[in-house]
Amino acid sequence: MSLRSSLLLACLVAVACASKDQLKPTNWLSTSELENVPSLNDVSFERLENMPLQKGAQLIEKLYHISQIKNDLTPNFVPSASNIPVWIVKSNGDRVEAKLSNYVQKATAQSNFAEDEVTIVLTGLPQNTETTKKAMRQLEQSYLQRYNVQSQQKNAQIARQQRNKDYDTTSSEETGEEWKSAKSTAGNLIIIDLGATLTNFKRYAMLDVAGTGAMIGHTLVELCNKGVPREIIHLIGQGIAAHVAGAAGQEFTVHTGNKLRRITGLDPAKLLAKRRDSLVGLSRGDADFVDAIHTSSLAMGTPQRCGDVDFYPNGVSQTVPGAQNVIEAAVRATRYFAESVRPGGERNFPAVVANSLKQYKENNGFGMRAYMGINADFDLQGDYILEVNERSPFGKRAAAQKQINYHSSHQQN
């Protein structure tokens, strides 16, 4: 055998051995790494929020993969309906307090309820930090502007002064002026604060998505029995509550034979605990239209497709522009959606069909155009990629030459 042939054979053997070694489980997670992974009792949202983003993402990934080894981490936490706070947000910003067990009765007793849209938001994280509080506050304020622009115009200065007293408000999410000349859309906002019952990370990890979703689904059936048309209901789930929303939609269909109009998942979470004998998680078919926004696919969120259309700001990644930790990365989906809800921001997030951020950049952002957020077209399907800004406003409006109408592009193709 020639020297050249011998060297080639040696190289092939070395590559084969290296490839074989790379497939060993110890190269994925070593014994020492396993020993250092904390128990669910030792993980807290505060701890995750104080970790750098990459370190927190690595911890979540390890917990997730360990939970899948035997697949015997069975969900066992279903909060009581009488313990889940519900807020019925009035057009002037006042809140009517209720519980999951009685909110339908209180909501339908409100004047002009369900004359147009009914938006129901399920929170998926406890609002015990400024990060989570701010995201939900912005979503609520955006809907108030959407549903009652004239009142917001009248009271804008008073509201802004009060917010400046309570928070450090320097972002344009708080000071945007576009909505001042916008037209109002009638509607009602209900916040089911499921996150308030997830008082520790163990409860979050062990949440029985199917059982909790079924409980919420029954209240949606009750709403419709009270005369609320299913076609005007938009159910939004945040994090793990995105999957709860999916289960609620399934339960609604089982009992009515019909589907909700729309379910939106805001960074659907990884499920650490799930039952072996059932399919769990938000998926297309849970409503007439299911859309999802993934902002921490390789951290708290899942990269898996969850809807008819899935949007991946900055591609499938653990890095979120401007986010410092996994909690902030997860709630960016809520903030992006809030920006799209605010009048004037409906088209702030142009996206195109792509498999990765690299492909998106190689095509210079050109392609079949769609808009992430409140104005997503119901006939969208597939995976869409877009770029976002580090700070508010997060959306990058498309340049004029790139504004391709979604429906016209469909007709051309």
N, C-alpha and C positions, 0 to 999 in steps of 0.2 A: 504494500500500500504506500502511495506517495506521501511525502510530508504534508503536502497541501490537503490531501484527502484525510489524513490523520487529524490535522488541526480542525478541519471542518466537522469531523465526527465528534471530536472532543467538545467543540462549541455546542453542537446539537444536544449532546448528553447533558452539558451544564445547563442549557436553557430548559431542558425537560425536567431536570432535578429542581431547578429554581421554581418552575411553574408548579410542580408537585408540592413544594414547600409552601408556596403561596396559598394553596388550597387547604392547608391545615387550619383547623379551628383556632389553634393557639395564635395564629397570625391575625385573627379577627379580634379576639379578646383573650388576653393572657390570663393565667391563673391569678397573678397579682392584681390585675385590673378588676377581675371578678370580685376578689376579696375586698377591694376598695370601693365598690359600688354601694352606696348607702341604701338602706331599706326605705320603703315608701313612707314609713313613720318619720324618717329623718330628713325627708325632702320637704321644703316649704316654698311657697310662692315668693316669699321675701328672699330666701336663699337664692332662688333662680334669678330674681331681679338684681341681686347684688353680684352675680357672676358675669364675667365678660361673655358676650354673645356666643363665641365659638366654644368656650368651656361648657356653658349651659347646654348648648346644642348637643355636645358630645355626651353629656350626662343623660339627657332625654333619650338619645339614640341607644345608649347602653341599657337603660331601663326597659325600653321598648323591645329590644332584641332578646333580652333575658326573659321577658314576659312571654315571648313567642316560642321559647325552647320546648316547653311541655304543653303550652297552651291551656294551662289549668288554673290561670288566675281568673276566677269567676267573679263577675260584678255582683255586688251585694248591697249597694246603697241606692235606695229610692227615697227621696225626700217626701215628707207628708205634704199633701195638697194644702193643708192649713198652715204650713210653715214656709211656703214659697211666696214671697212678696210680689204683688202686682201693682203697677202704677198706670192709671189711666190719665194720660197727659191731655189737659184741656188746651184750647187754642190760645189762651192767654198765658200759658206756661204753668198754671196751677196743676197740682197733681191730686187725683182722687186715689186714696190708698185702699187696696183690697188684698185678697189672698187668691191663690189659684182656685180655691174651693168656692169662691163667691164673686169672682170678678165679672163673670158673664152677666149676672143680674145687675151689678152696679154699672157696667159699661152700657148695656142696653137701656138703662134708665136715664142716660145722659141725653140732653136735647140734641137733635140733629145727628145722632150717632148712626154711622153706617150709611149715610146718604151718598158717599163716594168711596174712596179707598179706605181700607182698614189695614194698617200695618202693625204686625205683632212681632216684637223683638224678644228673643230668648237670650239672656246673657249667659256666658259660659265661664266667667271668671269672677271671683269676689272683687268688689270695687273698694279694696282697702289700701290702694296705693294711688298716687296722683296719675300714674300712667294709665291705669284702667279707668279711673274716674274721668279723666280728660277725654278719652276715646268715646265713652258712652255719653258724656255731656255734649260733645260735638255732634254726635249722631242725633241726639234729642233736639238740639238747637236747629240742626239742618231741617228736620221734619217740621218743626214749628214754623220755620221760614217757608218751607214748601207748602204747608197747609194753611198758613195764615199770613201771607205776605203783607197785606194792608195793615194788620195790627202790628206786625214787626216793624214796618216802616214808621209807624206812628210812635212806637216805643223804643226805637233803636238806640237813641242816645242814652236813655235811662238804663236800658239793659246793659249796654256797653260799659257804662260807668260802674254798675254793680259788679260786673264780671271782673273789671280791672281791680276792684277792691279785693275780690276773693281769690284771684289767680294771677299768675304772671302771664299775661296775654300779649305776646309779641308777634305771634304768627298770623298770617293773613286768613287763617281759618276763622279767627275771631273778628277780624277787621275788614273782611272782604265786603265790597260795595256792590257787586254785580246784581245781587238779589233785589236791590232797592227799586229797580225799574222792571222787575220781573212780574209775570202774572201769577196769581195764586192758583193752587190746586186744592180742592176740598179733600179732607180726609181726617182720620182718627189714628192716634198712636197709642199702643198699649205695650208696656214693657213688663215681661214676665222675668223677674230677677232670679232665675235659677242659680246664677253664680253666687247669690247671697247664701245659699245653703252649702256651697262647696268651701267650707271654712278652712279646710286644710288640703294638702296635696293628695293625701290618701283617699279622701272622699271623691276628689276629682278623678283619680285613677280608677277607683272602684265603682264609679257611677253606672247604674244599670240603665243604659241608654234606651233599650227597648221598653222596659217597664215605665220609665219616666216619660218617654215619648207617648206611650199609650195613654197615660194619665192626661197629658196635655191634649192629645188627639180627641179625647172625650169632650173636653171643654170646647173644642172647635166645632164638634158636632152639635153641642148645645147652643153655640152661637148661631149656627145656621137654623136650628130649630126655632130660634127666637126671631127669625126673619132676616138674618144677615146673609146676603148672597155669597156663595163660595167664590164666585168669580171676582170679587173685590178684595179678597183676603190675600195679603202678601206676608208670608211667614219668613222671618230672618233669624238664623241661628249663629251664634258667635262661638268659635272654638269647638269644644266638645258638644255644645248645644246645637251645632249644625247637624250633628248626627241625631240628636234628640228631635230636632225639627223634622228630619227625614222619617223617623219612626212615628211622629205625630201625623205626618201626611199619610203614611201607610195605614195607620189606625182609622183616620178619617175616611179613607177610601173603603176599608173593610165594612164600615158601618153605614156608609151612604151610597156606595157604588159610584161615587164621583171623586174627582181630584181637586185639590186646592189649585188656585190660579198659578201661584209662584212660590217657590222656596229658594232662598238665597243663603249660601253657606259662607261665612266670613272666617277664613282660615280654618277649615275643618281639621280637627285634631287627630293625632295618632290615638288609637284605642289600645290601651294597655291591657284592659280586662274585657274579655268577650266570651260568649258561650260557644262551645264547639258545634252545637247542633243548629245554629241559626246564623243567617246572614244579617249583619248589623252595619249600619253606616249610611250616610246620605248617598243617594244614587239617583240617576235619571229614572223617571217613572214615579217618583214620590209626589210629584205635582205635575201640572201641565207643562211647566217650565222650571227647570232646576239649573241655577247658575252658582258658581263657586269662585271665590277669590283666594288664592294661596299665597301667603306672604312669609311663611316659615316652614317651607316644605321639608327641610332637613333638620328641623328643630322640633317645636311643639306640634306643628302642623304635619299633614300627610301630603306626599307628592302625588298620591293616587287620584285619578279622575273621579269626581264625585257627582257631576251633573251632565246636563246636555252640553253645556259649555263651561270650560274651566279656564280661568285667567291666571297667569303666572307673572306678576310684576317682577321684572329683573330675572325671569327664568326660574328654573327649579334650583333653589339655592337656600342655604342657611343664612346668607348675608342679605340684609335688608338695608338699603341706603339710609343712613342716619340712625338706625336702631342700635342701642347699646347692649341689649340683653334679650333673652328669648321671650319674655313677657311683652316687651315693647314691639318685638318683631311680630308676634301673634296678633296684637291689637292694631297693627298698621292696616290690616284689612278693613277693620271697622272705620278707621280714619279715612281711608281711601273712599269707602262707600259713602261716608258722611259728606265728603267733598263733592261727590257726584249728585247727592240728593239736594244739596243747597242750590236754589235757583241760580242759574247762570253757570253752574259747574257740571251740567249733565254730560258734556262731551269733553271733559278734561282728560280722559284716559283712553285715547285711541290705541287699539291693539290690532295685531295681525296674526294670521295663522303661522305658527312656527313650532319647531320641536325643541328649540333651545335659544338662549340669549345670543349665542354665537351665530346661529342661523339668522336671527332677527337682525343682527348688526351687519352680517354679510349682505343681506338684502336691503340694507339702509332703511329699514322700517317700512318698506313697500310691501304691498300684498293686500289680500282681502281684508277690508277694514271693518272693525266692530268697536263698540264702546263699552268698556267695563263700567259696571255700576248700575244705577237706577234705570238708565236708558238702554240697557242691553236688549237687543232684538230677540223676540221669542222664537225665531226660527234659526237661531245660531246653534251650531254643533261643533265640537272639537276642542282643541287646545289653542289658546291665544297667548302671545307673549307681548309685553310692552316694557318700556323703561319708565321709571318714576324719579322724582326729585328727592333729595335727602330731607328737605324741609318743605313746609307748606308754602305755596300750593304744591301738592305732590304730583299732580297731573301735568303731563307734557302735551299741551295741545299740538295737534299736527300742523306742520307748515301747509300753506295753501296748496302747493303742488302735490302734497301727499293726501289730501282729503279725498278719498275715494269712497263714494256712496256704497254701502254694503250691498243693498239690493241690486244696484246697477252692475256691480262687479259679479254678482251671482248670475245675472242675465247674460253677461258677456262670457262667462265660463260655462 
